[in-house]
Amino acid sequence: MTQISTKLVQQLRQKTSVGIMDCKKALQENNSDLIKAEEWLRKKGLAKAIAIANRVSAEGLVESYIHNGSRVGVLIEVNCETDFVARNEKFQTLVRDLAMQIAAYQNIEYVKVADIPLEVVTREKEIEMGRDDIANKPEAVKEKIVQGRIEKRLKEMSLMDQPFLRDSSNTVENVIKQHIALLGENIQVRRFVRFVLGEGIQVDE
């Protein structure tokens, strides 16, 4: 894979406001050509989505999904800006797919990494710091290993960072951005709940 300089990534990010990983991928796909990379992002709809992302979205749908066997269920609220888009088939399909995604991935607990409470992050760090496989490593090395593991764990808990169920080459976040560009409105996953039959009930052996 082509090595992309940090300077080029930052230049593209300043021009488009798109995330670092998307900018890096755009440059890799276009042999470090800034102009072509910017065009690539526009075609993907990512640059346009960023411009819309701060607009208020108070319409949308509350969708439910019950997995086969009726042992897992999901209730999700996804917002858009108008009831016109809420009735759009592409928006409705997206919401259903997101509900299915949450049902399929049992580790998903939050919409995005930024929503994860500090106490959860602290607890995960304590668990990783106490693992036997790094007990004898120097503190600096241990910290680096733990940081990498924590970042991976937090992404596993975040809906936005998951590979999209219907296209694993894309993240959920990117698919939502593509729908923002396609439909011309801000789209936000506001909240969700995942129900698992019998979860939390103590059963006597």
C-alpha positions, 0 to 999 in steps of 0.5 A: 500500500502507498505510504501517505505523508501526514502533511498531505493528509492534513492539507486534504483535511483542511480543504474538505473537513473530512476525517483523517482516515477518509483523507488518507484513503482518498490519497491512497486511492489516487496516488497522493494527488490532492486534486483527484483525492478531493474529487474522490471524496466529493463523489463519495459524498463525504465532503458534502456530508461534513457541510450538512452535519451541524444542521438540526435534525428533529424528524426521522424514525423510531424503528424496531427489529426482532432477530430470528428466534425472537431472542434479540430485539433492537429499538433505534431512533434515527433523525433527519431534518424533514418528514419528507426524507423520513418517508424516503425509502432509502432513509427507511432502509438505512434505519432498518439496516442500522437496527439489524447491525445493532442486533448482529453485533453484541458488543455495540453499546454506544453511538460513537466513541465520544459517547462512552463515559469516562468511568467505562474507559477507566475500567477498560484500562484497568482490566487491560493493565492487569493482564498477565501477558504484559505484566513483565513489560517496561511501563512505557511499552505496557502503556503503548500496548494498553492504549492500542487495545483500549482504542480497539475496544472502544471502537468495538463498542461504537456503532459508527466504527463498525464495518457496515453489515451490507458492505464491510469495506465501509464503516457505518459512519461512512454509509451515513455520510453517503446518505447525507450527501444523497438525501441532502439532509443531516442524519443522526443516530440519536439513541438505541436499545438492544434487548437480549432475552433473559439478559441480567436474570440470575438463574439457579443452577 
